[in-house]
Amino acid sequence: MRQSLAMNKSTSGQWLITWLLGTVLFLILALPEIGLSQQTCVRIMKQDSTLNNLVDPPGYRTAESGSIGNVIRVGTGTTPMILIAGAGFGGDVFQEFMDLHTNDYRMFAVTIPGFGGTAAPPSPPEKTSFGEQTWTTNALTGLERFIDQEAISDAIVVGHWLVGTQVAVRYAAKHPDKVKGLVLLSGTPLWNIVDTSYAKYYDTPEKRIASINGFLAPMWFRTVTRETWDDNNFLPQDYAVNPVRALRLWREAAEPPLHVWVRYLCEYNASELCSVLDTLSVPTLALRPGLEGLWFQTGQNYMEDNYCHKSWDNCAKNNPKLKLVTIPDSRICLWFDQPEKIDQA
């Protein structure tokens, strides 16, 4: 339509545009209740009993156990920096950040196996506890092997979002002699349950694992459809302030196969890092997104309540090596929203 209007600026075409703009203006000014009526939207909740998202789908080609998904190398600086992409993303999500710092660091952007178009490791037997952290430990092993092969030492390790945070913190705790500093971008130390009706089932590591193994994984995640997953998992506005950027990031994060997302998310839900962060000896900077105006309905502020903010309330309060900073006007991929403030922090 845009091309035809540009080629033929006829009177009828100009009239049509004027009419459309007038109609939109009328709806905005004269019928505000239409906008209000759009605020309530019931999410899709379909399940499919024939699905089993807890195992590898037929024909899925797995990666070698203990391998890394992919690594992008950028930069000529003397200080090594390892950037671990968060759930759903490949290492190229850091490309713009790396392009700005080619002279400052020697950067390695790591893709966790199964994300960013890479293959995941074989799924463990279905009854394996998510508390064993099978795939998260596999990613940690792959990272350890890569760092040893490259002879990287005294590195700044950056963990992003879910899973990226878990791997980065566990590596820093296990190899403090090889880590100069730890940075967590939108990191979440645990899945925080604020609803008092359910919090009692997650208030200890043992209860948390039992709840994931006994209820959430087999009763919900096992048979959830892709449509239901996309409707109930993270949404575009969670990823960036700019709506176009947010949609692009959501598409990238949502791309991995469903069984890959399910396995990593269940392992994250069954884990907690507070006990590790309390004793971490590496200087750590945790950068939280501001999340301003993301949700205004009561009970729907899941990014603040369950992940990026309140999950830190009772975590690592007594560790002087950990600094927690909130970056205003930002979302999960906050280096896109506030690159200068990220650099300053």
DRENDREN-730384 format. One record per atom (N, C-alpha, C): residue in three letters; x, y, z. Coordinates in steps of 0.2 Angstrom, whole numbers, padded with zeros to 4 digits, always signed. Atoms other than C-alpha are relative to their C-alpha. Layout:
residues N
ALAXYZ;...
end
This chain:
residues 345
MET+0004-0006+0000;MET+0000+0000+0000;MET+0004+0006+0000;ARG-0004-0006+0000;ARG+0014+0012+0004;ARG+0004+0001-0007;GLN-0004+0000+0006;GLN+0023+0008-0012;GLN-0005+0003-0006;SER+0005-0003+0005;SER+0007+0012-0023;SER-0002+0007+0002;LEU+0002-0007-0002;LEU+0003+0028-0013;LEU+0006+0004-0002;ALA-0006-0004+0002;ALA+0021+0034-0016;ALA+0000+0001-0008;MET-0001+0000+0008;MET+0020+0030-0035;MET-0006+0004-0003;ASN+0006-0003+0003;ASN+0002+0037-0037;ASN-0003+0004+0005;LYS+0003-0004-0005;LYS-0002+0052-0026;LYS-0006+0003-0003;SER+0006-0002+0002;SER-0019+0053-0032;SER-0004+0003+0005;THR+0005-0003-0005;THR-0033+0063-0024;THR-0004-0005+0004;SER+0003+0005-0004;SER-0042+0048-0019;SER+0004-0003+0005;GLY-0004+0003-0005;GLY-0027+0041-0011;GLY+0001+0005+0006;GLN-0001-0005-0005;GLN-0024+0057-0001;GLN-0007+0000+0004;TRP+0007+0000-0004;TRP-0043+0057+0004;TRP+0000-0006+0005;LEU+0000+0006-0004;LEU-0041+0039+0010;LEU+0004+0001+0006;ILE-0005-0001-0005;ILE-0026+0043+0021;ILE-0004+0005+0005;THR+0004-0005-0004;THR-0036+0058+0028;THR-0005-0003+0004;TRP+0006+0003-0003;TRP-0051+0048+0032;TRP+0002-0005+0005;LEU-0002+0005-0005;LEU-0041+0034+0041;LEU+0003+0004+0006;LEU-0002-0004-0006;LEU-0032+0047+0052;LEU-0005+0003+0004;GLY+0006-0003-0004;GLY-0048+0056+0056;GLY-0004-0006+0004;THR+0003+0005-0004;THR-0056+0039+0061;THR+0004-0002+0006;VAL-0004+0002-0006;VAL-0042+0034+0072;VAL+0000+0006+0005;LEU+0000-0005-0005;LEU-0042+0051+0080;LEU-0007+0000+0004;PHE+0007+0000-0003;PHE-0061+0050+0083;PHE+0000-0006+0005;LEU+0001+0005-0004;LEU-0059+0033+0091;LEU+0004+0001+0007;ILE-0004-0001-0006;ILE-0045+0039+0103;ILE-0004+0005+0004;LEU+0002-0006-0004;LEU-0054+0055+0108;LEU-0008-0002+0003;ALA+0007+0001-0002;ALA-0073+0049+0108;ALA-0001-0006+0003;LEU+0002+0007-0003;LEU-0072+0031+0113;LEU+0006-0003+0004;PRO-0005+0002-0004;PRO-0059+0029+0126;PRO-0001-0007+0004;GLU+0002+0007-0003;GLU-0069+0014+0133;GLU+0003-0006-0004;ILE-0002+0005+0005;ILE-0063+0004+0118;ILE+0007-0002+0003;GLY-0007+0002-0002;GLY-0045+0005+0124;GLY+0000-0004+0007;LEU+0000+0004-0007;LEU-0050+0000+0142;LEU-0002-0007-0001;SER+0002+0007+0001;SER-0059-0015+0136;SER+0005-0005-0003;GLN-0005+0005+0003;GLN-0043-0022+0128;GLN+0004-0002+0006;GLN-0005+0002-0005;GLN-0034-0023+0145;GLN-0001-0007+0003;THR+0001+0007-0003;THR-0042-0040+0150;THR+0001-0004-0006;CYS-0002+0005+0005;CYS-0035-0054+0140;CYS+0001-0007+0003;VAL-0001+0006-0003;VAL-0037-0072+0145;VAL+0005-0004-0004;ARG-0005+0003+0003;ARG-0022-0082+0141;ARG-0002-0007-0002;ILE+0001+0007+0002;ILE-0022-0099+0131;ILE+0003-0004+0005;MET-0003+0004-0005;MET-0020-0113+0143;MET-0001-0008-0002;LYS+0001+0006+0003;LYS-0022-0128+0131;LYS+0006-0005+0002;GLN-0005+0006-0001;GLN-0013-0145+0135;GLN-0001-0005-0005;ASP+0001+0006+0005;ASP-0010-0160+0124;ASP+0003-0006+0003;SER-0002+0006-0004;SER-0009-0176+0133;SER+0005-0005-0004;THR-0004+0004+0004;THR+0000-0184+0119;THR+0008+0002+0000;LEU-0006-0003+0000;LEU+0015-0173+0121;LEU+0004-0002+0006;ASN-0004+0001-0006;ASN+0030-0176+0132;ASN+0006+0004-0001;ASN-0005-0005+0001;ASN+0041-0161+0133;ASN+0006-0001+0005;LEU-0005+0001-0004;LEU+0052-0169+0146;LEU+0006-0005-0003;VAL-0005+0004+0003;VAL+0062-0180+0134;VAL+0001+0003-0007;ASP-0002-0003+0007;ASP+0070-0177+0117;ASP-0006-0002-0005;PRO+0005+0002+0005;PRO+0057-0177+0103;PRO+0003-0004-0005;PRO-0003+0005+0005;PRO+0059-0190+0089;PRO+0004+0003-0005;GLY-0004-0002+0006;GLY+0073-0187+0077;GLY+0004+0006+0002;TYR-0004-0006-0002;TYR+0081-0173+0088;TYR+0007-0002+0000;ARG-0007+0002+0000;ARG+0100-0173+0085;ARG+0003+0004+0006;THR-0003-0003-0006;THR+0109-0169+0101;THR+0007+0001+0000;ALA-0008-0001+0000;ALA+0126-0162+0105;ALA+0003-0004+0005;GLU-0004+0004-0004;GLU+0140-0170+0113;GLU+0000+0002+0008;SER+0000-0002-0007;SER+0139-0170+0132;SER+0006+0004+0002;GLY-0006-0004-0002;GLY+0150-0157+0140;GLY+0003+0004-0005;SER-0003-0004+0005;SER+0152-0147+0125;SER-0004+0007+0001;ILE+0003-0007+0000;ILE+0148-0128+0123;ILE-0004+0001-0006;GLY+0004-0001+0006;GLY+0135-0122+0111;GLY+0003+0003-0006;ASN-0004-0004+0006;ASN+0145-0109+0101;ASN+0003+0006+0004;VAL-0003-0006-0003;VAL+0157-0095+0105;VAL+0002+0005-0006;ILE-0001-0006+0004;ILE+0159-0078+0096;ILE+0006+0003+0003;ARG-0006-0004-0003;ARG+0176-0070+0098;ARG+0001+0007-0003;VAL+0000-0007+0002;VAL+0177-0051+0097;VAL+0005+0004+0004;GLY-0004-0005-0004;GLY+0190-0038+0102;GLY+0008-0002+0001;THR-0008+0001+0000;THR+0209-0035+0104;THR+0003+0002+0007;GLY-0003-0002-0006;GLY+0210-0029+0122;GLY+0003-0005+0004;THR-0004+0004-0004;THR+0221-0036+0135;THR-0004-0004+0006;THR+0004+0003-0005;THR+0207-0040+0148;THR-0005-0005-0003;PRO+0005+0004+0002;PRO+0197-0056+0144;PRO-0007+0001+0003;MET+0007-0001-0003;MET+0178-0055+0146;MET-0004-0006-0003;ILE+0004+0005+0002;ILE+0167-0070+0145;ILE-0007+0001+0001;LEU+0007-0002-0001;LEU+0149-0066+0141;LEU-0005-0006-0001;ILE+0004+0006+0001;ILE+0136-0080+0144;ILE-0007+0002-0001;ALA+0006-0002+0002;ALA+0120-0077+0135;ALA-0006-0004+0004;GLY+0005+0003-0004;GLY+0104-0080+0145;GLY-0005-0005-0004;ALA+0005+0005+0002;ALA+0089-0092+0142;ALA-0003+0002-0007;GLY+0003-0001+0007;GLY+0084-0093+0123;GLY+0005+0003-0005;PHE-0004-0004+0004;PHE+0098-0082+0117;PHE+0007-0004-0002;GLY-0007+0002+0002;GLY+0114-0086+0107;GLY+0005+0006+0002;GLY-0005-0005-0002;GLY+0130-0076+0110;GLY+0000+0006-0004;ASP+0001-0006+0004;ASP+0126-0064+0096;ASP-0004+0005+0003;VAL+0004-0006-0003;VAL+0114-0055+0107;VAL+0004+0005+0003;PHE-0004-0005-0003;PHE+0129-0046+0114;PHE+0004+0003-0006;GLN-0004-0003+0005;GLN+0136-0041+0097;GLN+0000+0007+0000;GLU+0000-0007+0000;GLU+0131-0023+0098;GLU+0005+0003+0006;PHE-0004-0002-0005;PHE+0139-0022+0115;PHE+0008-0001-0001;MET-0007+0002+0002;MET+0155-0031+0109;MET+0003+0005-0005;ASP-0002-0005+0005;ASP+0156-0019+0094;ASP+0003+0006+0003;LEU-0002-0007-0004;LEU+0157-0004+0106;LEU+0007-0001+0004;HIS-0005+0001-0005;HIS+0171-0012+0116;HIS+0006-0004-0003;THR-0005+0004+0004;THR+0183-0020+0103;THR+0007+0001+0003;ASN-0007-0002-0002;ASN+0198-0010+0110;ASN+0001-0001+0008;ASP-0001+0000-0007;ASP+0194-0013+0128;ASP+0001-0007+0003;TYR+0000+0007-0002;TYR+0192-0032+0130;TYR+0001-0005-0006;ARG-0001+0005+0004;ARG+0196-0048+0122;ARG-0006-0005+0002;MET+0006+0003-0002;MET+0178-0055+0122;MET-0002-0007-0003;PHE+0002+0007+0002;PHE+0171-0073+0121;PHE-0008+0000+0002;ALA+0007+0000-0001;ALA+0152-0073+0119;ALA-0003-0007-0001;VAL+0001+0007+0000;VAL+0146-0090+0124;VAL-0008-0002-0001;THR+0007+0003+0001;THR+0130-0099+0118;THR-0001-0006+0004;ILE+0001+0006-0004;ILE+0123-0112+0131;ILE-0003-0005-0005;PRO+0003+0005+0004;PRO+0119-0128+0122;PRO-0007-0001+0000;GLY+0007+0000+0000;GLY+0102-0129+0115;GLY-0003+0007-0002;PHE+0002-0007+0001;PHE+0100-0110+0113;PHE+0003+0003-0006;GLY-0003-0003+0006;GLY+0104-0099+0098;GLY+0001-0004-0006;GLY-0001+0004+0006;GLY+0102-0112+0085;GLY+0004-0006+0001;THR-0004+0006-0001;THR+0113-0125+0093;THR-0003-0006+0003;ALA+0004+0006-0002;ALA+0109-0142+0098;ALA+0001-0001+0008;ALA-0001+0001-0007;ALA+0106-0147+0116;ALA+0003-0007+0002;PRO-0003+0007-0001;PRO+0114-0162+0125;PRO-0006-0005+0001;PRO+0005+0005-0001;PRO+0104-0178+0127;PRO-0004+0001+0007;SER+0004+0000-0006;SER+0089-0177+0139;SER+0002-0006+0005;PRO-0001+0005-0005;PRO+0092-0187+0155;PRO-0007-0004+0000;PRO+0006+0004-0001;PRO+0080-0201+0160;PRO-0006+0004+0003;GLU+0006-0004-0002;GLU+0062-0194+0163;GLU+0000+0001+0007;LYS+0001-0001-0007;LYS+0062-0197+0181;LYS+0006+0003+0004;THR-0006-0004-0003;THR+0079-0188+0184;THR-0003+0006+0004;SER+0002-0006-0003;SER+0077-0175+0197;SER+0003+0007-0003;PHE-0003-0006+0003;PHE+0078-0157+0191;PHE+0005+0003+0005;GLY-0005-0003-0005;GLY+0088-0153+0207;GLY+0007-0003-0002;GLU-0007+0002+0002;GLU+0102-0163+0199;GLU+0003+0005-0005;GLN-0003-0005+0004;GLN+0104-0148+0187;GLN+0004-0003-0006;THR-0004+0004+0005;THR+0109-0160+0173;THR+0002+0004-0006;TRP-0002-0004+0006;TRP+0109-0148+0158;TRP+0004+0006+0002;THR-0004-0006-0002;THR+0115-0133+0168;THR+0007-0002+0002;THR-0007+0002-0002;THR+0130-0143+0175;THR+0004-0002-0007;ASN-0003+0002+0006;ASN+0133-0149+0157;ASN+0003+0007-0003;ALA-0002-0006+0003;ALA+0134-0131+0151;ALA+0006+0003+0004;LEU-0006-0002-0004;LEU+0146-0127+0166;LEU+0006-0004-0002;THR-0006+0005+0002;THR+0157-0142+0161;THR+0003+0003-0007;GLY-0002-0003+0006;GLY+0157-0135+0143;GLY+0004+0006+0000;LEU-0003-0006-0001;LEU+0162-0118+0149;LEU+0007-0001+0003;GLU-0006+0001-0003;GLU+0176-0125+0160;GLU+0005-0003-0005;ARG-0004+0003+0006;ARG+0183-0135+0145;ARG+0003+0005-0004;PHE-0002-0005+0005;PHE+0183-0120+0134;PHE+0005+0005+0003;ILE-0005-0004-0003;ILE+0192-0109+0146;ILE+0007-0003+0001;ASP-0006+0004+0000;ASP+0205-0122+0149;ASP+0004+0000-0006;GLN-0003+0001+0006;GLN+0208-0125+0131;GLN+0003+0007-0003;GLU-0003-0006+0002;GLU+0210-0106+0128;GLU+0005+0003+0004;ALA-0005-0002-0005;ALA+0221-0104+0143;ALA-0002+0007+0002;ILE+0002-0007-0002;ILE+0210-0089+0149;ILE+0000+0000+0008;SER-0001-0001-0007;SER+0214-0082+0166;SER-0002+0007+0002;ASP+0002-0007-0002;ASP+0209-0067+0176;ASP-0005+0004-0004;ALA+0006-0002+0005;ALA+0193-0065+0166;ALA-0005+0004+0004;ILE+0006-0003-0002;ILE+0178-0054+0169;ILE-0005-0005-0003;VAL+0006+0004+0002;VAL+0163-0066+0168;VAL-0006+0003+0001;VAL+0007-0004+0000;VAL+0146-0059+0163;VAL-0005-0006-0001;GLY+0005+0005+0000;GLY+0131-0070+0166;GLY-0007+0004-0001;HIS+0006-0004+0002;HIS+0114-0064+0158;HIS-0006-0005+0002;TRP+0007+0003-0001;TRP+0096-0068+0164;TRP+0000-0007+0003;LEU+0000+0006-0003;LEU+0091-0085+0168;LEU+0005-0005-0004;VAL-0005+0005+0002;VAL+0103-0100+0166;VAL+0007+0003-0001;GLY-0006-0003+0001;GLY+0117-0088+0160;GLY+0003+0002+0007;THR-0002-0002-0007;THR+0117-0081+0178;THR+0002-0006+0004;GLN-0002+0006-0004;GLN+0117-0099+0186;GLN+0007-0003-0002;VAL-0007+0003+0002;VAL+0132-0105+0175;VAL+0005+0005+0002;ALA-0005-0004-0002;ALA+0142-0089+0178;ALA+0001+0000+0008;VAL-0002+0000-0007;VAL+0140-0089+0197;VAL+0003-0006+0002;ARG-0002+0006-0001;ARG+0143-0107+0198;ARG+0008-0001-0002;TYR-0007+0000+0002;TYR+0159-0105+0188;TYR+0005+0004+0005;ALA-0004-0005-0005;ALA+0165-0090+0199;ALA+0001-0003+0007;ALA-0001+0003-0007;ALA+0162-0100+0215;ALA+0005-0006-0001;LYS-0004+0006+0001;LYS+0171-0115+0208;LYS+0007+0002-0002;HIS-0007-0002+0003;HIS+0186-0106+0200;HIS+0001+0007+0002;PRO-0001-0007-0002;PRO+0188-0090+0210;PRO+0007+0003-0002;ASP-0007-0002+0002;ASP+0207-0090+0205;ASP+0000+0002-0007;LYS+0000-0002+0007;LYS+0202-0088+0187;LYS-0004+0006-0002;VAL+0005-0005+0001;VAL+0189-0074+0189;VAL+0003+0006+0003;LYS-0002-0006-0002;LYS+0194-0056+0190;LYS-0006+0004+0003;GLY+0006-0003-0003;GLY+0176-0050+0193;GLY-0006-0004-0004;LEU+0006+0003+0003;LEU+0158-0056+0190;LEU-0005+0005-0001;VAL+0006-0005+0001;VAL+0144-0046+0182;VAL-0006-0004-0002;LEU+0006+0004+0001;LEU+0126-0052+0182;LEU-0005+0005-0003;LEU+0005-0004+0004;LEU+0114-0044+0169;LEU-0007-0002+0001;SER+0007+0002-0002;SER+0096-0045+0175;SER+0000-0007+0003;GLY-0001+0007-0003;GLY+0102-0060+0185;GLY-0005-0001+0005;THR+0005+0002-0005;THR+0090-0069+0196;THR+0003-0006+0004;PRO-0003+0006-0003;PRO+0097-0080+0210;PRO-0005-0005+0002;LEU+0004+0006-0001;LEU+0081-0090+0212;LEU-0007+0002-0002;TRP+0007-0001+0001;TRP+0063-0091+0207;TRP-0004+0002+0006;ASN+0003-0002-0006;ASN+0054-0081+0220;ASN-0007+0000+0000;ILE+0008+0001+0000;ILE+0036-0086+0225;ILE-0002+0005+0005;VAL+0002-0005-0004;VAL+0027-0071+0232;VAL-0007-0002+0003;ASP+0006+0002-0002;ASP+0010-0079+0233;ASP+0000-0004+0006;THR-0001+0004-0006;THR+0008-0085+0251;THR-0003-0007+0000;SER+0003+0007+0000;SER-0003-0099+0246;SER+0004-0005-0003;TYR-0005+0005+0003;TYR+0011-0107+0237;TYR+0007+0000+0002;ALA-0007-0001-0003;ALA+0027-0100+0245;ALA+0002-0005+0004;LYS-0002+0005-0005;LYS+0026-0113+0258;LYS+0003-0007-0003;TYR-0003+0005+0003;TYR+0030-0126+0245;TYR+0007+0001-0003;TYR-0006-0002+0004;TYR+0046-0117+0239;TYR+0005+0003+0005;ASP-0004-0004-0005;ASP+0053-0110+0256;ASP+0007-0004+0002;THR-0006+0003-0002;THR+0067-0123+0257;THR+0002-0003-0007;PRO-0002+0004+0006;PRO+0078-0131+0243;PRO-0003-0006-0001;GLU+0003+0007+0001;GLU+0071-0148+0246;GLU-0007+0001-0002;LYS+0007-0001+0002;LYS+0053-0142+0245;LYS+0000+0003-0007;ARG+0000-0003+0007;ARG+0057-0132+0229;ARG+0001-0005-0005;ILE-0002+0005+0004;ILE+0065-0147+0221;ILE-0006-0005-0001;ALA+0006+0004+0000;ALA+0050-0158+0226;ALA-0006+0002-0004;SER+0006-0003+0003;SER+0037-0146+0220;SER+0001+0000-0008;ILE-0001+0000+0008;ILE+0045-0145+0202;ILE+0000-0007-0002;ASN+0000+0007+0002;ASN+0048-0164+0201;ASN-0007-0003+0001;GLY+0006+0003-0001;GLY+0031-0169+0208;GLY-0006+0003-0003;PHE+0006-0003+0003;PHE+0019-0156+0201;PHE+0002+0004-0006;LEU+0000-0005+0006;LEU+0025-0142+0189;LEU+0003-0004-0006;ALA-0003+0003+0006;ALA+0036-0153+0178;ALA-0005-0005-0003;PRO+0004+0005+0003;PRO+0024-0168+0176;PRO-0007+0002-0002;MET+0007-0002+0000;MET+0007-0159+0178;MET-0001+0006-0005;TRP+0001-0006+0005;TRP+0010-0144+0167;TRP+0005+0000-0006;PHE-0005-0001+0006;PHE+0027-0143+0157;PHE+0000-0006-0004;ARG-0001+0006+0004;ARG+0026-0161+0151;ARG-0005+0000-0006;THR+0005+0000+0005;THR+0010-0158+0141;THR-0002+0007-0003;VAL+0002-0007+0003;VAL+0010-0139+0137;VAL+0001+0000-0007;THR-0001-0001+0007;THR+0008-0135+0119;THR+0004+0006-0001;ARG-0004-0006+0002;ARG+0019-0122+0110;ARG-0004+0006+0000;GLU+0005-0006-0001;GLU+0004-0110+0109;GLU-0001+0002+0007;THR+0001-0002-0007;THR+0001-0111+0127;THR+0006+0003+0003;TRP-0006-0002-0003;TRP+0019-0109+0131;TRP+0002+0007-0002;ASP-0002-0006+0003;ASP+0022-0094+0120;ASP-0005+0005+0004;ASP+0005-0005-0003;ASP+0006-0086+0128;ASP+0001+0001+0007;ASN+0000-0001-0007;ASN+0011-0089+0146;ASN+0008+0001+0002;ASN-0007-0001-0002;ASN+0030-0088+0146;ASN+0002+0008-0001;PHE-0002-0007+0000;PHE+0040-0071+0145;PHE-0003+0003-0007;LEU+0003-0004+0006;LEU+0032-0058+0133;LEU+0005+0005-0003;PRO-0005-0004+0003;PRO+0041-0046+0121;PRO+0002+0006+0004;GLN-0001-0006-0004;GLN+0039-0031+0133;GLN+0005-0001+0006;ASP-0005+0002-0006;ASP+0050-0040+0146;ASP+0007+0001-0003;TYR-0007+0000+0002;TYR+0065-0039+0135;TYR+0003+0006-0002;ALA-0003-0007+0002;ALA+0068-0021+0129;ALA-0006+0005+0001;VAL+0005-0005+0000;VAL+0059-0004+0131;VAL-0002+0002-0007;ASN+0002-0001+0007;ASN+0059-0001+0112;ASN-0004-0006-0002;PRO+0005+0005+0002;PRO+0044-0011+0106;PRO+0003-0004-0006;VAL-0003+0004+0006;VAL+0053-0016+0089;VAL+0005-0004+0002;ARG-0005+0004-0003;ARG+0068-0021+0098;ARG-0002-0006+0005;ALA+0003+0004-0004;ALA+0058-0030+0111;ALA-0003-0006-0004;LEU+0002+0005+0004;LEU+0049-0040+0098;LEU+0005-0005-0003;ARG-0006+0003+0003;ARG+0065-0045+0089;ARG+0003-0005+0005;LEU-0003+0004-0006;LEU+0072-0051+0106;LEU-0004-0006+0002;TRP+0004+0005-0002;TRP+0057-0061+0110;TRP+0000-0005-0005;ARG+0000+0005+0006;ARG+0057-0070+0093;ARG+0006-0004+0001;GLU-0006+0004-0001;GLU+0075-0075+0096;GLU+0000-0004+0006;ALA+0001+0004-0006;ALA+0072-0081+0114;ALA-0005-0005+0000;ALA+0005+0005+0001;ALA+0057-0090+0109;ALA+0001-0006-0005;GLU-0001+0004+0005;GLU+0065-0099+0095;GLU+0002-0008+0002;PRO-0002+0007-0001;PRO+0073-0115+0103;PRO-0006-0004+0001;PRO+0005+0005-0001;PRO+0063-0131+0104;PRO-0003+0000+0007;LEU+0004-0001-0006;LEU+0050-0132+0117;LEU+0004-0005+0006;HIS-0003+0004-0005;HIS+0059-0147+0126;HIS+0006+0003+0003;VAL-0006-0003-0003;VAL+0075-0137+0128;VAL-0002+0006+0005;TRP+0002-0005-0005;TRP+0066-0122+0136;TRP-0003-0003+0006;VAL+0003+0003-0005;VAL+0056-0133+0147;VAL+0006-0003+0005;ARG-0005+0003-0004;ARG+0072-0143+0153;ARG+0004+0006+0004;TYR-0004-0005-0003;TYR+0082-0127+0157;TYR-0004+0004+0005;LEU+0005-0003-0005;LEU+0067-0118+0165;LEU-0001-0004+0006;CYS+0001+0004-0006;CYS+0063-0132+0177;CYS+0006-0001+0004;GLU-0006+0001-0004;GLU+0081-0134+0182;GLU+0001+0007+0004;TYR+0000-0006-0003;TYR+0081-0115+0185;TYR-0005+0001+0006;ASN+0005+0000-0005;ASN+0065-0116+0195;ASN+0002-0004+0006;ALA-0001+0004-0006;ALA+0072-0130+0206;ALA+0007+0002+0003;SER-0006-0002-0003;SER+0088-0121+0210;SER+0000+0007+0004;GLU-0001-0006-0003;GLU+0094-0107+0221;GLU+0007+0002+0001;LEU-0007-0002+0000;LEU+0110-0097+0221;LEU+0002+0004+0007;CYS-0001-0004-0006;CYS+0108-0087+0238;CYS+0006-0003+0004;SER-0005+0003-0005;SER+0119-0099+0248;SER+0007+0001-0004;VAL-0006-0001+0004;VAL+0132-0098+0234;VAL+0003+0007+0000;LEU-0002-0007+0000;LEU+0132-0079+0233;LEU+0002+0003+0007;ASP-0002-0002-0007;ASP+0133-0077+0252;ASP+0007-0001+0001;THR-0007+0002-0002;THR+0150-0085+0252;THR+0005+0002-0006;LEU-0004-0001+0006;LEU+0156-0079+0234;LEU+0006+0005+0002;SER-0006-0004-0002;SER+0174-0072+0236;SER+0002+0004-0006;VAL-0001-0004+0006;VAL+0174-0064+0218;VAL-0004+0006+0001;PRO+0004-0007+0000;PRO+0169-0045+0217;PRO-0005-0001-0005;THR+0006+0001+0004;THR+0152-0046+0210;THR-0005+0006-0001;LEU+0004-0005+0002;LEU+0141-0033+0201;LEU-0006-0002-0003;ALA+0006+0002+0003;ALA+0123-0037+0199;ALA-0004+0006-0003;LEU+0003-0006+0003;LEU+0114-0025+0187;LEU-0008-0002-0001;ARG+0007+0001+0001;ARG+0095-0025+0188;ARG-0004+0004-0004;PRO+0004-0005+0004;PRO+0083-0018+0175;PRO-0005+0003+0004;GLY+0004-0004-0004;GLY+0072-0004+0181;GLY-0007-0003+0000;LEU+0006+0003+0001;LEU+0056-0012+0174;LEU-0006+0005+0001;GLU+0006-0005-0002;GLU+0046+0004+0176;GLU-0005+0000-0005;GLY+0006+0000+0004;GLY+0029+0004+0169;GLY-0002-0007-0004;LEU+0001+0006+0004;LEU+0030-0014+0163;LEU-0007-0003+0001;TRP+0007+0002-0002;TRP+0014-0020+0172;TRP-0003+0004+0005;PHE+0003-0004-0005;PHE+0002-0010+0182;PHE-0006-0003+0003;GLN+0005+0004-0003;GLN-0011-0023+0186;GLN+0003-0004+0006;THR-0002+0004-0006;THR-0010-0030+0204;THR+0001-0007-0002;GLY-0001+0007+0001;GLY-0003-0047+0204;GLY+0003-0002-0007;GLN-0003+0001+0007;GLN+0005-0046+0186;GLN+0007+0002-0001;ASN-0007-0002+0001;ASN+0022-0039+0190;ASN+0005-0006+0001;TYR-0004+0006-0001;TYR+0030-0056+0188;TYR+0007+0001-0001;MET-0007-0001+0001;MET+0046-0049+0182;MET+0004+0003+0006;GLU-0002-0003-0006;GLU+0048-0038+0198;GLU+0000-0005+0006;ASP+0001+0005-0006;ASP+0041-0051+0210;ASP+0003-0006+0000;ASN-0003+0006+0000;ASN+0047-0067+0204;ASN+0007-0001-0002;TYR-0006+0000+0003;TYR+0063-0063+0195;TYR+0005+0005+0002;CYS-0006-0005+0000;CYS+0074-0047+0194;CYS+0000+0004+0006;HIS+0000-0004-0006;HIS+0069-0038+0210;HIS+0000-0003+0006;LYS+0001+0003-0006;LYS+0062-0047+0224;LYS+0003-0006+0002;SER-0004+0006-0001;SER+0072-0062+0221;SER+0006+0001+0004;TRP-0006-0002-0003;TRP+0086-0052+0228;TRP-0001+0002+0008;ASP+0002-0003-0006;ASP+0077-0047+0244;ASP+0004-0003+0006;ASN-0003+0004-0006;ASN+0085-0060+0256;ASN+0006-0004-0003;CYS-0006+0004+0003;CYS+0100-0065+0245;CYS+0006+0004+0001;ALA-0007-0003+0000;ALA+0118-0061+0248;ALA+0001+0007+0004;LYS+0000-0006-0003;LYS+0114-0047+0260;LYS+0007+0002+0004;ASN-0006-0001-0005;ASN+0130-0050+0271;ASN+0006-0001-0004;ASN-0007+0001+0004;ASN+0143-0052+0256;ASN+0002+0007-0002;PRO-0002-0007+0002;PRO+0152-0035+0255;PRO+0003+0000-0007;LYS-0002+0000+0007;LYS+0159-0041+0238;LYS-0005+0001-0005;LEU+0006-0001+0005;LEU+0142-0040+0230;LEU-0003+0007+0000;LYS+0003-0006+0000;LYS+0135-0024+0224;LYS-0006+0000-0005;LEU+0007+0000+0003;LEU+0117-0022+0218;LEU-0002+0007-0003;VAL+0002-0007+0004;VAL+0113-0008+0205;VAL-0006-0001-0004;THR+0005+0000+0004;THR+0097-0004+0197;THR+0001+0005-0006;ILE-0001-0005+0006;ILE+0098+0003+0179;ILE-0007+0002-0002;PRO+0007-0002+0002;PRO+0082+0014+0176;PRO-0001+0000-0007;ASP+0002+0000+0007;ASP+0072+0013+0161;ASP+0003-0005-0004;SER-0002+0006+0003;SER+0077-0004+0156;SER-0004-0006+0001;ARG+0003+0007+0000;ARG+0072-0022+0153;ARG+0005-0005+0001;ILE-0005+0005-0001;ILE+0080-0039+0153;ILE+0006+0001-0004;CYS-0006-0001+0004;CYS+0092-0035+0139;CYS+0002+0007+0001;LEU-0001-0007-0001;LEU+0097-0019+0147;LEU+0005+0004-0003;TRP-0005-0004+0004;TRP+0112-0015+0137;TRP-0002+0003-0006;PHE+0003-0003+0005;PHE+0101-0011+0123;PHE-0003+0006+0002;ASP+0004-0006-0003;ASP+0091+0001+0133;ASP+0004+0006+0002;GLN-0004-0005-0004;GLN+0104+0010+0143;GLN+0008-0002-0001;PRO-0007+0001+0001;PRO+0122+0007+0135;PRO+0005+0004+0004;GLU-0005-0005-0004;GLU+0130+0022+0143;GLU+0000-0002+0008;LYS+0001+0001-0007;LYS+0123+0018+0160;LYS+0003-0007+0002;ILE-0004+0006-0001;ILE+0129+0000+0159;ILE+0007+0001+0000;ASP-0007-0001+0000;ASP+0146+0006+0155;ASP+0002+0003+0006;GLN-0002-0004-0006;GLN+0146+0018+0169;GLN+0000-0004+0006;ALA+0001+0004-0005;ALA+0140+0005+0181;ALA+0006-0005+0000;
end
